[in-house]
Structure formats: C-alpha cells, structure tokens
Amino acid sequence: MPERNVELTPEIKEKLKKFQRTEITEYELYEKLAKWVGSPENQATLEKIAKEELAHYNLWKHYTGEDVEPDRGAVRKYYWLSRIFGFTFGAKLMENGEAEAQENYEELRGIIPEIDRVIKEEDRHEHELLDMLDEERLVYASSVVLGLNDALVELTGALAGFTLALQNARLIAVIGLITGLAAALSMAASEYLSTKAEPEGKDPVRASLYTGGAYLGTVVILILPFLLLSNYYLSLGITLIFAVAIIALFNYYISVARDLNFKHQFLEMAVISLGVAGFSFLVGYVLRAFFGIEA
C-alpha cells in the first residue's frame, strides 16, 4: 500500500468516500452472485471482479482514513434483478451505473498516483470479465428473439386484420388464440430442426422451447384485451400498446446484457411490427368491403 502523503481537499475526500461506497457495494453484490451462480467458471469470474472491487475500496480507504458502509438497498436491488433477469443483466446494469464514477476518476489524475490502474481495471470489468460470463438465457437469446419477433409481427398484423374484418372481440380472441398456438408449435418445430442441422452449438430441444415459449407468451399477452373487453377497436389499441411495451422491455434487456444500441434495436422492431399491423388493418378493410361483410 502506498504511503498516504497526498494532500486532499475536503471536496476530493468526499468524492473518494463516494467511490468507496460504490466499490464496497459492488464487492458485496458480486460476492453474493458468486455464491448463487452454478457454473464454476462464472463463479470464478465474479469472484475475480469482487476481489478487485474490494482492492479499490481499500485504496480509497487508505486515502480517506475512514470506513464506509455499502448501499444495502442497491445490493438487494441488483441481486434480485440478477436472480430474475439473469446475473449478466444485473452485473452489467450496475457496471453501466459506474460510467459517471469513471468520468469522475479522470479528475483525480495528478492527485492519486494509482488512478490510471483503477480506471484500467474498472474498464476491464465491463468489457472483458463480464463478457466472459456464460448464461443460458443469453446463449438462447437468438431463439427468444425469433419467437418474440415473429409473434409480434404476425399476430399484431393478424389481430389488426381480424378486428376490421370480423368486428367481434370474442371471435377475434378465439381465432387469434388458435392462430397463435398453431404458429407457436410451428415455430418451435422449425427452430428444433434448424438448430439440429447446425454442426455444433445450442441444444435443439432447449432452442425450440425458448422459441415456442416466447411466441406463446407473447400471443397470450396480445390476445388478453380481446378476452377482457367487448370493444374490439379499444382492444386493438391496447394490444398495440402491449406490443410496443414488450418490444421496449425486451430490447432494453438485450441492449444491457449484450451492449447493443437500445434506440436502434427498439425502433427497428417497433416499426416493422406496427407497420405490418397497419397494412393488415388496411387489408381487413379491403376484404370486408370486397366480400360485403356486414357487422
């Protein structure tokens, strides 16, 4: 440990104490996650990050001369987010919150001799160590995307067309469920066969379950307004809102876990899904007029 011969202003000392709190909070989180994850490789990765976070805490403590308590609320928050949405998501979400702290580290250049090493190690947490984490739900993310995207595009389009052509909420719900169930089984079977044909990689059964499950789950959410409400136009509007919400939530999850651009991913998927729904609504109008169907 270096000698504490650096003169700290009260402002710098307060900043170091905030850094201490961040580091000890992340140390406790990674320690808890390491005890929970099943994979020895993931456990070793999280323990390595935790060890470095504790070393950073002790470095700041060396300069401040004070102990700082972790943010227990943040530890609980990110721990349960990790348990529910995956440890990669929880860990990266917390590391993303460190962006501001790392910018503040730059202000310590010329004041704290070890600051360059700390910046380098914190950057490695985000880009190297966290990328080493191997989690099933991310391995099969492409299968989930396939099921989710197809359900959003196909079913929002179908429901929009059914709404204008049939104009009966219960009938639309029944036909939508039949269509959705058949499509979910078809998508699961297709994903099984395509994954099985690949020389190596994902398990075909798991891939098909992820694809079919994502499709069927999306179908249930999109059909729900038509089951609960009698006004079919209102049901369609709520369904489209649900579709946009699903797109937003899923793309936020993937953007955090895989370091992708949320805005680009969200807009692309939303435009495709809503565009198909709008076109299908128009087709329903044309077919209703062509065949002379009355309400």
Number of C-alpha atoms within 10 A of each C-alpha: 6 9 7 11 7 10 11 14 9 9 8 15 16 13 18 22 21 14 22 26 19 23 25 24 23 25 26 20 25 27 17 17 24 23 12 13 17 10 13 11 14 21 18 14 20 27 19 17 23 25 15 17 25 18 16 24 24 19 20 23 17 15 19 19 13 11 15 18 11 18 16 11 10 15 20 14 14 22 22 15 17 19 15 11 14 19 27 23 24 25 25 22 18 19 18 14 11 18 13 9 16 16 11 14 18 12 12 16 12 10 12 17 12 14 18 14 11 18 15 11 17 20 16 14 22 19 13 12 17 21 16 14 18 14 16 10 14 17 13 18 17 14 27 23 18 18 27 25 21 20 28 28 20 19 26 28 24 23 29 28 26 26 24 23 23 18 17 17 23 19 16 24 24 14 15 22 19 13 16 24 17 12 21 26 18 14 24 27 19 15 24 22 15 13 20 16 10 11 7 8 9 16 13 19 16 17 25 27 22 24 31 29 20 22 28 24 15 23 25 16 13 29 27 16 22 26 17 12 13 14 14 25 17 14 23 23 13 17 21 22 13 19 22 20 13 19 22 18 13 17 22 19 19 18 18 19 21 15 15 14 13 17 12 12 17 19 15 11 18 22 13 14 24 19 15 21 24 16 15 22 21 16 18 22 17 15 14 18 12 9 9 9 10 9 9
